Amino acid sequence: YYTSSLNNSIVEDGVLKISAKKEDVAGYEYTSARIVSRDKFEFQYGRVDIRAKLPTGGGTWPALWLLGANHYEVGWPACGEIDIMEHWGHDPTVIAGSIHTPMSHGDTWTNGHTNVSDYNEEFHIYSIDWDENRIQFFVDDVLYYTYSPSPQDSENWPFNQEMFFILNVAMGGHWFDVDPQFNESTMEVDYIRIYQ
């Protein structure tokens, strides 16, 4: 259950903190927060660097991602989705960068993975470099995946338009459970920088 409570999202000492907590609210077992820049900040093409420290615990699912600004008009996945960073607490050292399009969505096969052992102890920089031809994914400036379909069409490249940010910590998914011992964990975001 995503709330607007300062218990779930707050800026302290210049760092955004999104906390998932085990608590019963509105019939849900967990609360968290989701920050969305739709209609506040949208952009097309550029290098994005997000410096973040990730939560820990089985069942956590933090993500730093982009969704097409035409989401309301065409729906998902036609609007396109770029997951700059996805992480799952049950597989903790794996970081994923993923692309969702009409051609490949949900359990998408257009993705890459890398390993970050100290994901919850140190800040790392999760990045994409997005232009009209390809999207590259990096952790700490190390390239680990490139998406570059050819020829491009509406099925594989809905990324010729503006997109907006979503930062969130989800709890649980259809293919994994939340650790019953989970109580609380926090994703910290130091900055988002965009170079165009």
C-alpha positions, 0 to 999 in steps of 0.5 A: 500500500503506497502512502504519502506519509513521512513514515514511508518517504522523507528527505533527510540531509539531502537524501530521499528515503523510501521505506517499506514497512510491515504494517496493516493499512487498508487491508494490506500487510505492508506500506511503502511509497512511490515517487512519480514525476509525471506532469512534473518532469518528463524528458527524452534522451540523455544520460541518467545517473541515479546514486542510490543505496538499496533496501534489504530483506526477502520480498523487497523489490526496489526499482528506479524506472521510466514510463512513457509520458503517453501512458494514459493515452496508450496504456502499458506496455505500448508506452514503453518502460525502462527499468534503470535498476531493479533489485529483488531481496530474495536474490540480493546481489543481482541488479537488473536493467530491463526494457518493456515493450509491446514485443517483450513485457512482463517477464521480459527477455530484453534485460541484462544483469550484473552483480553488486555485493554491497548494494545495501551498504554503499551507494552505487550509481545506476545509469542509462544512456538513451538516444534515438538508436539504443539504451545502454545500462551501467552500474558505476560506469560499467556497461552491462547491457545494451538494447538496440533493436533493428529495424525499429518499430512500434513493437520494439521501440516506443522510446522516441518520446518523453518519459517520466520517473518512478522511484518505488519499493514494492513488496512481494511479487507473483513469483516470490514471497516476502520473508515473514521476518521482514519488518522494515527497510529503506532505499536511499536516493542521493541524486538523479542527474540527467545529461543532455 
